[in-house]
Amino acid sequence: MPRLIFLDDDRIQHLLLRKLFQIHLPNWDSEFFENAQDAKGWLSQNEVDLIISDLNLGSEIGWKFVSEIQKFSQAPVVFLTGNISPLDQQKKAQVDQVKLILEKPLEESGFIQILDVLKA
């Protein structure tokens, strides 16, 4: 069964994404985390097909998270953020593992873009 993780410190985002996952990826196993440390620990022991993460994780920025998980996971990463900056777009171009940066709240059109990443 395909597997993904979702990392965001906002539980409301968890609820919204769970609903989209149930609609679009009902056969996927999904894990939800509120902090980067727990997600990294879990990822170091488990394989996933997709990582969706908030870009601003409170005390940790998503770019640092990606650089740390590259040691044990090459799964594609999709970042969600309330404000996409040109600097983040530049960084995305330099990090092959990061496939998309989408605005929050994630709408169905954004989720369709994520599905396209999975097909690639």
GUBAPA-58745 format. One record per atom (N, C-alpha, C, O): residue number from 1; atom name; x, y, z. Coordinates in nm, 2 decimals, always signed. Example, Ala and Ser with C-alpha at 12.3 -4.5 7.8 and 13.67 -1.06 7.14 Angstrom:
% GUBAPA-58745
> num / atomo / px / py / pz
> 1 / N / +1.32 / -0.57 / +0.78;
> 1 / CA / +1.23 / -0.45 / +0.78;
> 1 / C / +1.32 / -0.33 / +0.78;
> 1 / O / +1.42 / -0.33 / +0.85;
> 2 / N / +1.28 / -0.22 / +0.71;
> 2 / CA / +1.37 / -0.11 / +0.71;
> 2 / C / +1.29 / +0.00 / +0.79;
> 2 / O / +1.34 / +0.11 / +0.80;
END
This chain:
% GUBAPA-58745
> num / atomo / px / py / pz
> 1 / N / +0.08 / -0.12 / +0.00;
> 1 / CA / +0.00 / +0.00 / +0.00;
> 1 / C / +0.09 / +0.12 / +0.00;
> 1 / O / +0.18 / +0.13 / +0.08;
> 2 / N / +0.06 / +0.22 / -0.09;
> 2 / CA / +0.14 / +0.34 / -0.09;
> 2 / C / +0.13 / +0.42 / +0.04;
> 2 / O / +0.02 / +0.41 / +0.11;
> 3 / N / +0.23 / +0.49 / +0.08;
> 3 / CA / +0.23 / +0.56 / +0.21;
> 3 / C / +0.28 / +0.70 / +0.19;
> 3 / O / +0.37 / +0.73 / +0.11;
> 4 / N / +0.22 / +0.79 / +0.27;
> 4 / CA / +0.27 / +0.93 / +0.28;
> 4 / C / +0.27 / +0.98 / +0.42;
> 4 / O / +0.20 / +0.93 / +0.51;
> 5 / N / +0.34 / +1.09 / +0.44;
> 5 / CA / +0.34 / +1.16 / +0.57;
> 5 / C / +0.30 / +1.30 / +0.55;
> 5 / O / +0.33 / +1.36 / +0.44;
> 6 / N / +0.24 / +1.36 / +0.64;
> 6 / CA / +0.20 / +1.50 / +0.64;
> 6 / C / +0.25 / +1.56 / +0.77;
> 6 / O / +0.23 / +1.51 / +0.88;
> 7 / N / +0.33 / +1.67 / +0.76;
> 7 / CA / +0.39 / +1.74 / +0.87;
> 7 / C / +0.34 / +1.88 / +0.88;
> 7 / O / +0.37 / +1.96 / +0.78;
> 8 / N / +0.27 / +1.92 / +0.98;
> 8 / CA / +0.23 / +2.06 / +1.00;
> 8 / C / +0.20 / +2.07 / +1.15;
> 8 / O / +0.14 / +1.99 / +1.21;
> 9 / N / +0.24 / +2.19 / +1.20;
> 9 / CA / +0.21 / +2.21 / +1.35;
> 9 / C / +0.07 / +2.27 / +1.37;
> 9 / O / +0.03 / +2.30 / +1.48;
> 10 / N / -0.01 / +2.28 / +1.27;
> 10 / CA / -0.15 / +2.32 / +1.28;
> 10 / C / -0.25 / +2.21 / +1.26;
> 10 / O / -0.26 / +2.15 / +1.15;
> 11 / N / -0.32 / +2.17 / +1.36;
> 11 / CA / -0.41 / +2.06 / +1.36;
> 11 / C / -0.53 / +2.08 / +1.26;
> 11 / O / -0.58 / +1.98 / +1.20;
> 12 / N / -0.56 / +2.20 / +1.23;
> 12 / CA / -0.67 / +2.23 / +1.14;
> 12 / C / -0.62 / +2.18 / +1.00;
> 12 / O / -0.70 / +2.13 / +0.92;
> 13 / N / -0.50 / +2.21 / +0.96;
> 13 / CA / -0.44 / +2.16 / +0.84;
> 13 / C / -0.45 / +2.01 / +0.83;
> 13 / O / -0.47 / +1.95 / +0.72;
> 14 / N / -0.43 / +1.94 / +0.94;
> 14 / CA / -0.44 / +1.79 / +0.94;
> 14 / C / -0.58 / +1.75 / +0.90;
> 14 / O / -0.60 / +1.66 / +0.82;
> 15 / N / -0.68 / +1.82 / +0.96;
> 15 / CA / -0.82 / +1.78 / +0.93;
> 15 / C / -0.85 / +1.80 / +0.78;
> 15 / O / -0.91 / +1.72 / +0.72;
> 16 / N / -0.81 / +1.92 / +0.73;
> 16 / CA / -0.84 / +1.95 / +0.59;
> 16 / C / -0.77 / +1.85 / +0.50;
> 16 / O / -0.83 / +1.80 / +0.40;
> 17 / N / -0.64 / +1.81 / +0.53;
> 17 / CA / -0.57 / +1.72 / +0.44;
> 17 / C / -0.63 / +1.58 / +0.45;
> 17 / O / -0.63 / +1.50 / +0.35;
> 18 / N / -0.67 / +1.54 / +0.57;
> 18 / CA / -0.73 / +1.41 / +0.59;
> 18 / C / -0.85 / +1.39 / +0.50;
> 18 / O / -0.86 / +1.29 / +0.43;
> 19 / N / -0.93 / +1.49 / +0.49;
> 19 / CA / -1.05 / +1.49 / +0.40;
> 19 / C / -1.01 / +1.47 / +0.26;
> 19 / O / -1.07 / +1.39 / +0.18;
> 20 / N / -0.91 / +1.55 / +0.21;
> 20 / CA / -0.87 / +1.54 / +0.07;
> 20 / C / -0.80 / +1.40 / +0.05;
> 20 / O / -0.83 / +1.34 / -0.06;
> 21 / N / -0.73 / +1.35 / +0.14;
> 21 / CA / -0.67 / +1.22 / +0.12;
> 21 / C / -0.78 / +1.11 / +0.11;
> 21 / O / -0.77 / +1.02 / +0.03;
> 22 / N / -0.88 / +1.12 / +0.19;
> 22 / CA / -0.99 / +1.02 / +0.19;
> 22 / C / -1.06 / +1.03 / +0.05;
> 22 / O / -1.10 / +0.92 / +0.00;
> 23 / N / -1.07 / +1.14 / -0.01;
> 23 / CA / -1.14 / +1.16 / -0.14;
> 23 / C / -1.05 / +1.11 / -0.25;
> 23 / O / -1.09 / +1.03 / -0.33;
> 24 / N / -0.92 / +1.16 / -0.25;
> 24 / CA / -0.84 / +1.13 / -0.37;
> 24 / C / -0.74 / +1.02 / -0.35;
> 24 / O / -0.70 / +0.96 / -0.46;
> 25 / N / -0.70 / +0.98 / -0.23;
> 25 / CA / -0.61 / +0.87 / -0.21;
> 25 / C / -0.66 / +0.77 / -0.11;
> 25 / O / -0.59 / +0.75 / -0.01;
> 26 / N / -0.78 / +0.72 / -0.13;
> 26 / CA / -0.84 / +0.64 / -0.02;
> 26 / C / -0.76 / +0.51 / +0.01;
> 26 / O / -0.77 / +0.46 / +0.12;
> 27 / N / -0.68 / +0.46 / -0.08;
> 27 / CA / -0.60 / +0.34 / -0.05;
> 27 / C / -0.46 / +0.37 / +0.00;
> 27 / O / -0.38 / +0.27 / +0.01;
> 28 / N / -0.43 / +0.49 / +0.03;
> 28 / CA / -0.30 / +0.52 / +0.08;
> 28 / C / -0.30 / +0.52 / +0.23;
> 28 / O / -0.40 / +0.56 / +0.30;
> 29 / N / -0.19 / +0.48 / +0.29;
> 29 / CA / -0.17 / +0.48 / +0.43;
> 29 / C / -0.10 / +0.62 / +0.46;
> 29 / O / -0.01 / +0.65 / +0.40;
> 30 / N / -0.16 / +0.69 / +0.55;
> 30 / CA / -0.10 / +0.82 / +0.58;
> 30 / C / -0.07 / +0.84 / +0.73;
> 30 / O / -0.15 / +0.79 / +0.82;
> 31 / N / +0.04 / +0.91 / +0.76;
> 31 / CA / +0.08 / +0.94 / +0.89;
> 31 / C / +0.09 / +1.09 / +0.91;
> 31 / O / +0.13 / +1.16 / +0.82;
> 32 / N / +0.05 / +1.14 / +1.02;
> 32 / CA / +0.04 / +1.28 / +1.05;
> 32 / C / +0.13 / +1.31 / +1.17;
> 32 / O / +0.13 / +1.25 / +1.27;
> 33 / N / +0.21 / +1.42 / +1.15;
> 33 / CA / +0.30 / +1.47 / +1.26;
> 33 / C / +0.29 / +1.62 / +1.28;
> 33 / O / +0.26 / +1.69 / +1.18;
> 34 / N / +0.30 / +1.66 / +1.40;
> 34 / CA / +0.30 / +1.80 / +1.44;
> 34 / C / +0.43 / +1.86 / +1.45;
> 34 / O / +0.44 / +1.99 / +1.46;
> 35 / N / +0.54 / +1.78 / +1.46;
> 35 / CA / +0.67 / +1.84 / +1.47;
> 35 / C / +0.77 / +1.76 / +1.39;
> 35 / O / +0.76 / +1.64 / +1.37;
> 36 / N / +0.88 / +1.83 / +1.35;
> 36 / CA / +0.98 / +1.78 / +1.26;
> 36 / C / +1.06 / +1.66 / +1.33;
> 36 / O / +1.09 / +1.57 / +1.26;
> 37 / N / +1.08 / +1.67 / +1.46;
> 37 / CA / +1.16 / +1.57 / +1.53;
> 37 / C / +1.09 / +1.43 / +1.52;
> 37 / O / +1.15 / +1.33 / +1.49;
> 38 / N / +0.96 / +1.43 / +1.55;
> 38 / CA / +0.89 / +1.31 / +1.54;
> 38 / C / +0.88 / +1.25 / +1.40;
> 38 / O / +0.90 / +1.13 / +1.38;
> 39 / N / +0.86 / +1.34 / +1.30;
> 39 / CA / +0.86 / +1.30 / +1.16;
> 39 / C / +0.99 / +1.24 / +1.12;
> 39 / O / +0.99 / +1.14 / +1.05;
> 40 / N / +1.10 / +1.31 / +1.16;
> 40 / CA / +1.23 / +1.26 / +1.12;
> 40 / C / +1.26 / +1.12 / +1.18;
> 40 / O / +1.31 / +1.03 / +1.11;
> 41 / N / +1.22 / +1.10 / +1.31;
> 41 / CA / +1.24 / +0.98 / +1.37;
> 41 / C / +1.16 / +0.87 / +1.30;
> 41 / O / +1.21 / +0.76 / +1.28;
> 42 / N / +1.04 / +0.89 / +1.27;
> 42 / CA / +0.96 / +0.80 / +1.20;
> 42 / C / +1.01 / +0.77 / +1.06;
> 42 / O / +1.02 / +0.65 / +1.02;
> 43 / N / +1.05 / +0.87 / +0.99;
> 43 / CA / +1.10 / +0.85 / +0.85;
> 43 / C / +1.23 / +0.77 / +0.85;
> 43 / O / +1.26 / +0.70 / +0.76;
> 44 / N / +1.31 / +0.78 / +0.96;
> 44 / CA / +1.44 / +0.71 / +0.96;
> 44 / C / +1.42 / +0.56 / +0.97;
> 44 / O / +1.51 / +0.48 / +0.95;
> 45 / N / +1.29 / +0.52 / +1.01;
> 45 / CA / +1.26 / +0.38 / +1.03;
> 45 / C / +1.16 / +0.32 / +0.93;
> 45 / O / +1.13 / +0.20 / +0.92;
> 46 / N / +1.10 / +0.41 / +0.84;
> 46 / CA / +0.99 / +0.37 / +0.75;
> 46 / C / +1.01 / +0.44 / +0.62;
> 46 / O / +1.07 / +0.55 / +0.60;
> 47 / N / +0.96 / +0.37 / +0.51;
> 47 / CA / +0.97 / +0.43 / +0.38;
> 47 / C / +0.83 / +0.49 / +0.34;
> 47 / O / +0.73 / +0.44 / +0.39;
> 48 / N / +0.84 / +0.59 / +0.26;
> 48 / CA / +0.72 / +0.66 / +0.22;
> 48 / C / +0.73 / +0.69 / +0.07;
> 48 / O / +0.84 / +0.69 / +0.01;
> 49 / N / +0.62 / +0.72 / +0.01;
> 49 / CA / +0.61 / +0.75 / -0.13;
> 49 / C / +0.60 / +0.90 / -0.15;
> 49 / O / +0.62 / +0.95 / -0.26;
> 50 / N / +0.56 / +0.98 / -0.05;
> 50 / CA / +0.54 / +1.12 / -0.06;
> 50 / C / +0.55 / +1.18 / +0.08;
> 50 / O / +0.50 / +1.13 / +0.18;
> 51 / N / +0.61 / +1.30 / +0.08;
> 51 / CA / +0.61 / +1.38 / +0.21;
> 51 / C / +0.55 / +1.52 / +0.18;
> 51 / O / +0.59 / +1.59 / +0.09;
> 52 / N / +0.45 / +1.55 / +0.26;
> 52 / CA / +0.39 / +1.68 / +0.25;
> 52 / C / +0.42 / +1.75 / +0.38;
> 52 / O / +0.39 / +1.70 / +0.48;
> 53 / N / +0.48 / +1.87 / +0.37;
> 53 / CA / +0.52 / +1.94 / +0.49;
> 53 / C / +0.49 / +2.09 / +0.48;
> 53 / O / +0.50 / +2.15 / +0.38;
> 54 / N / +0.46 / +2.15 / +0.60;
> 54 / CA / +0.45 / +2.29 / +0.61;
> 54 / C / +0.60 / +2.34 / +0.59;
> 54 / O / +0.69 / +2.28 / +0.64;
> 55 / N / +0.61 / +2.45 / +0.52;
> 55 / CA / +0.74 / +2.51 / +0.50;
> 55 / C / +0.80 / +2.58 / +0.63;
> 55 / O / +0.92 / +2.58 / +0.66;
> 56 / N / +0.71 / +2.63 / +0.71;
> 56 / CA / +0.75 / +2.70 / +0.84;
> 56 / C / +0.70 / +2.61 / +0.95;
> 56 / O / +0.58 / +2.61 / +0.99;
> 57 / N / +0.79 / +2.54 / +1.01;
> 57 / CA / +0.75 / +2.44 / +1.12;
> 57 / C / +0.78 / +2.49 / +1.26;
> 57 / O / +0.84 / +2.42 / +1.34;
> 58 / N / +0.74 / +2.61 / +1.28;
> 58 / CA / +0.77 / +2.67 / +1.42;
> 58 / C / +0.92 / +2.69 / +1.44;
> 58 / O / +0.97 / +2.79 / +1.38;
> 59 / N / +0.98 / +2.60 / +1.51;
> 59 / CA / +1.12 / +2.62 / +1.54;
> 59 / C / +1.21 / +2.57 / +1.43;
> 59 / O / +1.34 / +2.59 / +1.43;
> 60 / N / +1.16 / +2.51 / +1.33;
> 60 / CA / +1.24 / +2.45 / +1.22;
> 60 / C / +1.18 / +2.49 / +1.09;
> 60 / O / +1.06 / +2.49 / +1.07;
> 61 / N / +1.27 / +2.52 / +0.99;
> 61 / CA / +1.22 / +2.56 / +0.86;
> 61 / C / +1.23 / +2.43 / +0.77;
> 61 / O / +1.32 / +2.35 / +0.79;
> 62 / N / +1.13 / +2.42 / +0.68;
> 62 / CA / +1.12 / +2.30 / +0.60;
> 62 / C / +1.25 / +2.26 / +0.52;
> 62 / O / +1.28 / +2.15 / +0.50;
> 63 / N / +1.32 / +2.37 / +0.48;
> 63 / CA / +1.45 / +2.34 / +0.41;
> 63 / C / +1.55 / +2.26 / +0.49;
> 63 / O / +1.61 / +2.17 / +0.44;
> 64 / N / +1.56 / +2.29 / +0.62;
> 64 / CA / +1.64 / +2.22 / +0.71;
> 64 / C / +1.59 / +2.08 / +0.73;
> 64 / O / +1.67 / +1.98 / +0.73;
> 65 / N / +1.46 / +2.06 / +0.74;
> 65 / CA / +1.40 / +1.93 / +0.75;
> 65 / C / +1.44 / +1.84 / +0.63;
> 65 / O / +1.48 / +1.73 / +0.65;
> 66 / N / +1.43 / +1.90 / +0.51;
> 66 / CA / +1.46 / +1.82 / +0.39;
> 66 / C / +1.61 / +1.78 / +0.39;
> 66 / O / +1.64 / +1.67 / +0.35;
> 67 / N / +1.69 / +1.88 / +0.42;
> 67 / CA / +1.84 / +1.84 / +0.42;
> 67 / C / +1.87 / +1.73 / +0.52;
> 67 / O / +1.96 / +1.65 / +0.49;
> 68 / N / +1.80 / +1.73 / +0.63;
> 68 / CA / +1.83 / +1.62 / +0.73;
> 68 / C / +1.77 / +1.49 / +0.69;
> 68 / O / +1.83 / +1.38 / +0.72;
> 69 / N / +1.65 / +1.48 / +0.62;
> 69 / CA / +1.59 / +1.35 / +0.59;
> 69 / C / +1.65 / +1.29 / +0.46;
> 69 / O / +1.63 / +1.17 / +0.43;
> 70 / N / +1.73 / +1.37 / +0.38;
> 70 / CA / +1.79 / +1.32 / +0.26;
> 70 / C / +1.88 / +1.20 / +0.29;
> 70 / O / +1.91 / +1.12 / +0.20;
> 71 / N / +1.93 / +1.19 / +0.41;
> 71 / CA / +2.02 / +1.08 / +0.45;
> 71 / C / +1.94 / +0.95 / +0.44;
> 71 / O / +2.01 / +0.84 / +0.42;
> 72 / N / +1.81 / +0.95 / +0.46;
> 72 / CA / +1.74 / +0.82 / +0.47;
> 72 / C / +1.61 / +0.82 / +0.39;
> 72 / O / +1.54 / +0.71 / +0.39;
> 73 / N / +1.57 / +0.92 / +0.32;
> 73 / CA / +1.45 / +0.92 / +0.24;
> 73 / C / +1.47 / +1.01 / +0.12;
> 73 / O / +1.52 / +1.13 / +0.13;
> 74 / N / +1.44 / +0.95 / +0.00;
> 74 / CA / +1.44 / +1.03 / -0.12;
> 74 / C / +1.30 / +1.05 / -0.17;
> 74 / O / +1.29 / +1.09 / -0.29;
> 75 / N / +1.20 / +1.03 / -0.09;
> 75 / CA / +1.06 / +1.05 / -0.13;
> 75 / C / +1.04 / +1.20 / -0.17;
> 75 / O / +1.10 / +1.29 / -0.12;
> 76 / N / +0.96 / +1.22 / -0.28;
> 76 / CA / +0.93 / +1.36 / -0.32;
> 76 / C / +0.87 / +1.44 / -0.21;
> 76 / O / +0.79 / +1.38 / -0.13;
> 77 / N / +0.90 / +1.57 / -0.20;
> 77 / CA / +0.85 / +1.65 / -0.10;
> 77 / C / +0.77 / +1.76 / -0.16;
> 77 / O / +0.80 / +1.82 / -0.26;
> 78 / N / +0.65 / +1.79 / -0.10;
> 78 / CA / +0.57 / +1.90 / -0.14;
> 78 / C / +0.56 / +1.99 / -0.02;
> 78 / O / +0.51 / +1.95 / +0.09;
> 79 / N / +0.59 / +2.12 / -0.03;
> 79 / CA / +0.58 / +2.21 / +0.08;
> 79 / C / +0.45 / +2.29 / +0.07;
> 79 / O / +0.40 / +2.32 / -0.04;
> 80 / N / +0.39 / +2.32 / +0.18;
> 80 / CA / +0.27 / +2.41 / +0.19;
> 80 / C / +0.31 / +2.53 / +0.27;
> 80 / O / +0.39 / +2.52 / +0.37;
> 81 / N / +0.27 / +2.64 / +0.23;
> 81 / CA / +0.30 / +2.77 / +0.31;
> 81 / C / +0.19 / +2.87 / +0.28;
> 81 / O / +0.12 / +2.87 / +0.18;
> 82 / N / +0.18 / +2.96 / +0.38;
> 82 / CA / +0.08 / +3.07 / +0.36;
> 82 / C / +0.14 / +3.18 / +0.27;
> 82 / O / +0.06 / +3.27 / +0.23;
> 83 / N / +0.27 / +3.18 / +0.25;
> 83 / CA / +0.33 / +3.29 / +0.16;
> 83 / C / +0.45 / +3.23 / +0.09;
> 83 / O / +0.55 / +3.20 / +0.15;
> 84 / N / +0.43 / +3.21 / -0.04;
> 84 / CA / +0.54 / +3.16 / -0.12;
> 84 / C / +0.63 / +3.28 / -0.16;
> 84 / O / +0.59 / +3.37 / -0.23;
> 85 / N / +0.76 / +3.27 / -0.12;
> 85 / CA / +0.85 / +3.38 / -0.15;
> 85 / C / +0.94 / +3.34 / -0.27;
> 85 / O / +0.96 / +3.22 / -0.30;
> 86 / N / +0.99 / +3.44 / -0.34;
> 86 / CA / +1.08 / +3.41 / -0.45;
> 86 / C / +1.20 / +3.34 / -0.41;
> 86 / O / +1.26 / +3.26 / -0.48;
> 87 / N / +1.25 / +3.36 / -0.28;
> 87 / CA / +1.37 / +3.29 / -0.23;
> 87 / C / +1.34 / +3.14 / -0.22;
> 87 / O / +1.42 / +3.06 / -0.25;
> 88 / N / +1.22 / +3.11 / -0.17;
> 88 / CA / +1.18 / +2.97 / -0.16;
> 88 / C / +1.17 / +2.90 / -0.30;
> 88 / O / +1.21 / +2.79 / -0.32;
> 89 / N / +1.12 / +2.98 / -0.40;
> 89 / CA / +1.12 / +2.92 / -0.53;
> 89 / C / +1.26 / +2.90 / -0.59;
> 89 / O / +1.28 / +2.80 / -0.66;
> 90 / N / +1.35 / +2.99 / -0.56;
> 90 / CA / +1.49 / +2.97 / -0.60;
> 90 / C / +1.55 / +2.84 / -0.53;
> 90 / O / +1.62 / +2.76 / -0.60;
> 91 / N / +1.52 / +2.82 / -0.40;
> 91 / CA / +1.57 / +2.71 / -0.33;
> 91 / C / +1.51 / +2.58 / -0.39;
> 91 / O / +1.58 / +2.48 / -0.41;
> 92 / N / +1.38 / +2.58 / -0.42;
> 92 / CA / +1.32 / +2.47 / -0.48;
> 92 / C / +1.39 / +2.42 / -0.61;
> 92 / O / +1.40 / +2.30 / -0.64;
> 93 / N / +1.43 / +2.52 / -0.69;
> 93 / CA / +1.50 / +2.49 / -0.82;
> 93 / C / +1.63 / +2.42 / -0.79;
> 93 / O / +1.68 / +2.35 / -0.88;
> 94 / N / +1.69 / +2.43 / -0.67;
> 94 / CA / +1.82 / +2.37 / -0.64;
> 94 / C / +1.81 / +2.24 / -0.56;
> 94 / O / +1.91 / +2.17 / -0.55;
> 95 / N / +1.69 / +2.20 / -0.52;
> 95 / CA / +1.67 / +2.08 / -0.44;
> 95 / C / +1.57 / +1.99 / -0.52;
> 95 / O / +1.45 / +2.01 / -0.51;
> 96 / N / +1.63 / +1.89 / -0.58;
> 96 / CA / +1.55 / +1.80 / -0.67;
> 96 / C / +1.44 / +1.73 / -0.59;
> 96 / O / +1.33 / +1.70 / -0.65;
> 97 / N / +1.46 / +1.70 / -0.47;
> 97 / CA / +1.36 / +1.63 / -0.39;
> 97 / C / +1.23 / +1.71 / -0.37;
> 97 / O / +1.12 / +1.65 / -0.35;
> 98 / N / +1.24 / +1.84 / -0.37;
> 98 / CA / +1.12 / +1.93 / -0.35;
> 98 / C / +1.06 / +1.95 / -0.48;
> 98 / O / +1.12 / +2.01 / -0.57;
> 99 / N / +0.94 / +1.90 / -0.50;
> 99 / CA / +0.87 / +1.90 / -0.63;
> 99 / C / +0.77 / +2.02 / -0.64;
> 99 / O / +0.75 / +2.07 / -0.75;
> 100 / N / +0.71 / +2.06 / -0.53;
> 100 / CA / +0.61 / +2.17 / -0.54;
> 100 / C / +0.62 / +2.25 / -0.41;
> 100 / O / +0.66 / +2.20 / -0.31;
> 101 / N / +0.58 / +2.38 / -0.43;
> 101 / CA / +0.55 / +2.46 / -0.31;
> 101 / C / +0.41 / +2.52 / -0.34;
> 101 / O / +0.39 / +2.59 / -0.44;
> 102 / N / +0.32 / +2.49 / -0.25;
> 102 / CA / +0.18 / +2.53 / -0.27;
> 102 / C / +0.13 / +2.62 / -0.16;
> 102 / O / +0.18 / +2.61 / -0.05;
> 103 / N / +0.03 / +2.70 / -0.19;
> 103 / CA / -0.02 / +2.79 / -0.08;
> 103 / C / -0.12 / +2.72 / +0.00;
> 103 / O / -0.20 / +2.63 / -0.05;
> 104 / N / -0.12 / +2.75 / +0.13;
> 104 / CA / -0.22 / +2.70 / +0.22;
> 104 / C / -0.34 / +2.81 / +0.23;
> 104 / O / -0.31 / +2.92 / +0.21;
> 105 / N / -0.45 / +2.76 / +0.26;
> 105 / CA / -0.49 / +2.62 / +0.27;
> 105 / C / -0.49 / +2.55 / +0.14;
> 105 / O / -0.53 / +2.61 / +0.03;
> 106 / N / -0.46 / +2.43 / +0.14;
> 106 / CA / -0.45 / +2.35 / +0.02;
> 106 / C / -0.59 / +2.33 / -0.04;
> 106 / O / -0.68 / +2.28 / +0.03;
> 107 / N / -0.61 / +2.37 / -0.16;
> 107 / CA / -0.74 / +2.35 / -0.22;
> 107 / C / -0.73 / +2.23 / -0.32;
> 107 / O / -0.63 / +2.17 / -0.34;
> 108 / N / -0.85 / +2.19 / -0.37;
> 108 / CA / -0.85 / +2.07 / -0.45;
> 108 / C / -0.76 / +2.08 / -0.58;
> 108 / O / -0.70 / +1.99 / -0.62;
> 109 / N / -0.75 / +2.20 / -0.63;
> 109 / CA / -0.66 / +2.22 / -0.75;
> 109 / C / -0.51 / +2.20 / -0.71;
> 109 / O / -0.44 / +2.14 / -0.79;
> 110 / N / -0.47 / +2.23 / -0.59;
> 110 / CA / -0.34 / +2.21 / -0.54;
> 110 / C / -0.32 / +2.06 / -0.52;
> 110 / O / -0.21 / +2.00 / -0.55;
> 111 / N / -0.42 / +1.99 / -0.47;
> 111 / CA / -0.41 / +1.85 / -0.45;
> 111 / C / -0.39 / +1.77 / -0.58;
> 111 / O / -0.32 / +1.67 / -0.59;
> 112 / N / -0.46 / +1.82 / -0.69;
> 112 / CA / -0.44 / +1.77 / -0.82;
> 112 / C / -0.30 / +1.78 / -0.87;
> 112 / O / -0.25 / +1.69 / -0.93;
> 113 / N / -0.24 / +1.89 / -0.84;
> 113 / CA / -0.09 / +1.91 / -0.87;
> 113 / C / -0.01 / +1.80 / -0.80;
> 113 / O / +0.09 / +1.75 / -0.85;
> 114 / N / -0.04 / +1.78 / -0.67;
> 114 / CA / +0.03 / +1.67 / -0.60;
> 114 / C / +0.01 / +1.54 / -0.66;
> 114 / O / +0.11 / +1.46 / -0.67;
> 115 / N / -0.11 / +1.51 / -0.71;
> 115 / CA / -0.13 / +1.38 / -0.78;
> 115 / C / -0.05 / +1.37 / -0.90;
> 115 / O / +0.00 / +1.26 / -0.94;
> 116 / N / -0.03 / +1.48 / -0.97;
> 116 / CA / +0.06 / +1.48 / -1.09;
> 116 / C / +0.20 / +1.45 / -1.05;
> 116 / O / +0.27 / +1.38 / -1.13;
> 117 / N / +0.25 / +1.50 / -0.94;
> 117 / CA / +0.38 / +1.46 / -0.89;
> 117 / C / +0.39 / +1.31 / -0.87;
> 117 / O / +0.50 / +1.25 / -0.90;
> 118 / N / +0.29 / +1.25 / -0.82;
> 118 / CA / +0.29 / +1.11 / -0.79;
> 118 / C / +0.30 / +1.03 / -0.92;
> 118 / O / +0.35 / +0.92 / -0.93;
> 119 / N / +0.24 / +1.08 / -1.03;
> 119 / CA / +0.23 / +1.01 / -1.16;
> 119 / C / +0.37 / +1.02 / -1.23;
> 119 / O / +0.40 / +0.93 / -1.31;
> 120 / N / +0.45 / +1.12 / -1.19;
> 120 / CA / +0.58 / +1.14 / -1.26;
> 120 / C / +0.68 / +1.04 / -1.23;
> 120 / O / +0.79 / +1.04 / -1.28;
END
